[in-house]
Amino acid sequence: MELKLARENLKAKPKTIDLEKIKEAVDKEGNKIFYFDRENSHKSLMDMVDFFENEGYSVYFREVKYGLDENDYIYEVHILK
């Protein structure tokens, strides 16, 4: 499963990352915070949360609003080993 990371610039295209790269980063550091783009489906993100919880990780998921427009949000996911 590939997910889109949050954009660093509003006009840029979001970069993608797969579950294995996320898992490697978490295993290397012990915990990691990822920011995902709003173009990801909520279902895909919840599938990722379920995947990591089933692997024994603790996962904290929330929507972060950064502006007044209803489309100004990203997803924050904090994964702890």
C-alpha positions as CSV (number, residue, x, y, z in Angstrom):
1,M,0.0,0.0,0.0
2,E,1.4,3.4,-0.9
3,L,0.4,6.6,0.9
4,K,1.0,10.2,0.0
5,L,3.1,12.3,2.4
6,A,2.0,15.8,3.1
7,R,3.1,18.4,0.7
8,E,5.8,20.9,1.7
9,N,4.5,23.4,-0.9
10,L,0.9,23.8,-1.8
11,K,1.6,23.6,-5.5
12,A,3.9,20.6,-5.3
13,K,2.8,17.0,-5.9
14,P,2.8,14.8,-2.8
15,K,5.6,12.2,-2.5
16,T,4.6,8.6,-1.8
17,I,5.8,6.1,0.8
18,D,4.9,2.4,1.3
19,L,4.3,0.5,4.5
20,E,7.6,-1.2,4.5
21,K,9.5,2.1,4.4
22,I,7.3,3.5,7.2
23,K,8.0,0.3,9.3
24,E,11.8,0.6,8.6
25,A,11.8,4.2,9.8
26,V,9.9,3.4,13.0
27,D,12.1,0.3,13.8
28,K,15.2,2.4,13.3
29,E,14.2,5.3,15.6
30,G,11.7,3.6,17.9
31,N,9.0,6.1,17.2
32,K,8.2,8.4,14.3
33,I,5.7,11.0,13.3
34,F,4.4,11.1,9.8
35,Y,2.2,13.7,8.1
36,F,0.0,12.5,5.2
37,D,-1.7,14.5,2.5
38,R,-5.5,15.0,2.4
39,E,-5.6,13.2,-0.9
40,N,-5.2,9.9,1.0
41,S,-8.5,8.1,1.6
42,H,-9.5,7.9,5.3
43,K,-10.0,4.1,4.7
44,S,-6.4,3.7,3.5
45,L,-5.1,5.5,6.6
46,M,-7.2,3.4,8.9
47,D,-5.9,0.3,7.1
48,M,-2.4,1.5,7.9
49,V,-3.3,2.1,11.5
50,D,-4.8,-1.4,11.8
51,F,-1.6,-2.9,10.2
52,F,0.7,-1.3,12.7
53,E,-1.6,-2.1,15.7
54,N,-1.7,-5.8,14.6
55,E,2.1,-5.8,14.5
56,G,2.2,-4.6,18.1
57,Y,2.9,-0.9,17.6
58,S,1.0,1.9,19.3
59,V,-0.5,4.3,16.8
60,Y,-2.0,7.8,17.3
61,F,-4.0,9.2,14.4
62,R,-5.5,12.7,14.1
63,E,-6.6,15.3,11.5
64,V,-4.7,18.6,11.8
65,K,-6.3,21.7,10.4
66,Y,-3.9,24.5,9.4
67,G,-6.2,27.0,7.9
68,L,-9.8,28.3,7.8
69,D,-10.9,26.5,4.7
70,E,-12.4,23.1,5.3
71,N,-9.9,21.6,2.8
72,D,-6.9,22.9,4.8
73,Y,-5.9,19.8,6.7
74,I,-3.4,17.0,6.8
75,Y,-3.3,13.7,8.8
76,E,-0.8,13.2,11.6
77,V,0.2,9.7,12.5
78,H,2.5,9.0,15.4
79,I,3.8,5.4,15.6
80,L,5.6,4.0,18.6
81,K,7.4,0.7,18.8
